[in-house]
């Protein structure tokens, strides 16, 4: 379900802002883009973490949604517009970030080749997050800022113990979706010292596991989205079935894991701390 939400998120766009003065260019140095647009929820968050505020010409409509974006607070006051090619054209971007950007639907009615674009893939590991931070930081003219962010993340992650001690955990979502290996969630589990139940069951990166199968597997922990703490629909109702009540839960916000980015540290710390308390 997290992957389905991600696919929905990357389909929408929000752009627009007024131009800021462009500083004189020194010959032989890279030109720092002045009007950067993000076409994706995940590139929104990278841009908010690395760009000067006045560089950001537009973010997607999800940028200010705290349930979807870990950087929603930072997005307040930054231009966010609905998706349209006209708005993209009016924003006059000199750099467009996306997953992807070059083939995004908003660019199709325009002359895509006249825009500078950076295409990124969804980051399914910590290593991929670091690579994307460096790519974006360099593209927007702040490579040192990217390295500083990475150093902070490395320092914070080094303080997090592998408190899971090999215990088995299942990332169980609405309607019984289970997240498997080769994913960001799996990477976070391993960092916390946990074993992914999906690997033990031989499941793919995303599968549906029945309530009966989950009860039979008896993982040591269920990792769930914090928003599922209350029953909101049939999808969340199954997570509250009496048969699952004896399995300790680790709850984290969806916004920390829907994208690979700086929020990786928040998710890793929370999973490790909760695993230690519930061990």
N, C-alpha and C positions, 0 to 999 in steps of 0.2 A: 504493500500500500504506500510505503514511503517513496518507492520508485515511481509509482503512478502519480503521486502528488508532485514529485519532482518534474515529471514530464509535463504535467499541467502547468507548473510554475514557469517553465522555460518558454512556454508558448506566448506569454503576455509581455508587454512592453510599456514603459512609461518614460517620456523624455521631455526636455524643454528647460530653458533658462536664458537669462540675458548674458551677453558676452562680457567678459572681464578684459581689461587691457592686456595686450600681449607684450611681454618685456622684449627688449632688443635681443636679437639672436647673435651670439658670438660665433664667428666662423670656426668650423672644425668641431663644434660641440653639437650633440643631439638636440633637436627641437622638442621642447617639452610641450605636449598637447595641452591646449587651454580649454577645450570643450569636449569632455569625455562622456559618452553615453553608455549605459549598461542595458542590455536586452534580456538579462537573466537574473533571477533571484540570487544565485550564488556569486555572480560577478558584481552584483550590487554590494555585497558584503565585503568583497575584496577591495572594491573601490573606496568604500567608506573607511576601511582600515588604513589605506595607503595614500590616497589622493589628498591634495589640498581641497578644502571645501569648495572654493571658487572654481576649481577645475571641473567639478561635476555638473554636467549640463542636463542630466536626466537619469532617473532610476526607474525600475519597474513598479507596477502598482502594488507588488507584494512588499516593497522595501520597508514600509512603515507598519506592517502587520506583525505584532509580537509573537503570534502563534506560528508564523512561518520564517521570520527573519530574526537571527540572533543580534543583528545590528539595528533593530527597529528604532531604538532610542536615538542613535546617531543620525538616522535618516530624517528626523524631524527638521523641517525647514529647508530640506533639499528638494529640488524640483522633482515631482512625480506626476506624470501625465498618463492618460489612457493610451492604449495601443492604437496607433495609426501612422501610416506612411507620411501623411501630411505633417504630423507633429515631429516626426523624425527629421524630415526635411527642414522644418522651421527651426529646429534646434541647432542646425549648422555644426554638427559634430566634426571634430578633426581626429577622433579616435572612437571606435565602437567596440565594446567588449561583449561577448556572448558565448553561448554553448549550443550551437555555434553562433557566430555573428554574421559571417559572410553570406550564408544561405538563409538567414532569418526572413520570415515572411514579410516583415515590415520593410525590408530592403528590396524586395522583388519588384515593386512598381518603380523604383528609383534606379539610377545607374550605380549598381553596387560597386563597380570597379573604381568609382570616383571617391570612395570612402576608404579610409584606412581601418582595417578590422583586425581583431585578435580573436581567434577561435580557441576555446578551451574545452576539455572534456570534464565530465563529472569526476571529482576527486574521490576515489574509493580507498585511499590509504593516506597515512600521515606523510609519507614520502611524496605523494602526488600533491598534497596541500602545499608543502614547501616549494615544490617546483612551480606551482601556480602563483604563489606569493612572489617569487623571483621574477616570473614572466610579467606579471602585471606591474610590479614595482618598476621594472626596467622600462616597460612600455609607456608609463605615465611620467617618467623622468625622475623617479625617486628610488633608485636601487638601494641606497644606504638605508632608507626607511624600511624597505623590505627585509634587509639583513637584521636590522634592529628588532623588528617584530619577531623574526625567527629566533633570535637569541633569547628574547623574553619567553617565547613558547618553550624553548628547550630547557630553560632554567626552571620554569614552573613544572614541566613534565618530569624533570629529574627528581622532584620532591614527592612525586606520587608513587606510593608502594604498590607492588603487584599483589594486592590484598586478596585476590580471588583464590589463590593457592590451588589452582587446577579444578575448582568447582565448576559444575556445568550450568550454563545459563542459556535461556532461550529468549530471543527478542521477539515477543509475541504481540501482534497488532490486531487491529479491528478485523473482524471476519476470519480470524484464524491465520493470518499471514505470518509466516516465519522467515526471518532474514538469515541468509546463509553465509558461506565463506566468500572471500574475494570482495567484500563490501566494507564500507566505512564502519559499520556497526561491528563487524567481525574484527576489524583492526583495533577498535576501542576495547572489545572484550579481551583480546590477547594482551593489550597493554595493561589491563587491570588484573591479569593473571587468571582469566576465566577461559573455559573451554566452551565453544559454541555447540549447542545441542544439534544444530543443523548438520554440522560436520559428522557427528556420531551417527546421525540417522541417514547420512548420504543424500541430503537434500540439496537442491540447486540454490542459487543466490536468492531466489524468492519463490516460496511455495506456500500452499495452504495445508495446515495440519489440523486435523479434527480435534475436538475437545477430548475425545476418547484416547487418541494417540498421544496427546500431550500428557494426560493423566497417567498413561502407561509408562511414558518416558521418565516421569518424575525428576525434572531438572532441579538443581539446588536453588536456582533463582529464575524468576520471570522478570525480564527487563521490558518495561512498558512505557508508553508515552504518558507523561504526567496528566495530560488532558483526559485520559481514559479513567481517571479516578472516580468519575461519576458516570452513570449510565445516560448516554445521550441518544442512542439509537440501537438498532439490533446488532450492529457491528461491535459496539462496546459492551453490550449486554452479556455476550458470551464470556468476556474477560472477567465477569463477576459471578460466574457459575460457582456454586458451593464446592464443586470438586477441585477447584483451583485455589481455594482459600488457604490451604495449608502450605502452599509454595511461597516462600518469601519473595517480596517484590522490590525491584529497583526501578524507580520512576525518574525519567529525565524528559525535559521539554523537547518536543519535536523540532523546534527551531534550532537546537544545538546539533542536530544530526541530518537534517534534510539537505544540508550543503556541507562540503568539506571546506573548512576555513579556520580562522582563529578560535571559534567556539569549540573546536576539537578539545582544547585544554579544559574547558568547563565541563564537557561531557566526560572526559577521562577522569577528572578529579571526583566528580559526583558518583560515577559508577564504582570507583575504588573505595570511596568513603562509605557508601551504602553497603557494599559487599562486606567491608570490615565490620560494620555494625550488626549486620544480619547473619554473620557467619555462624 
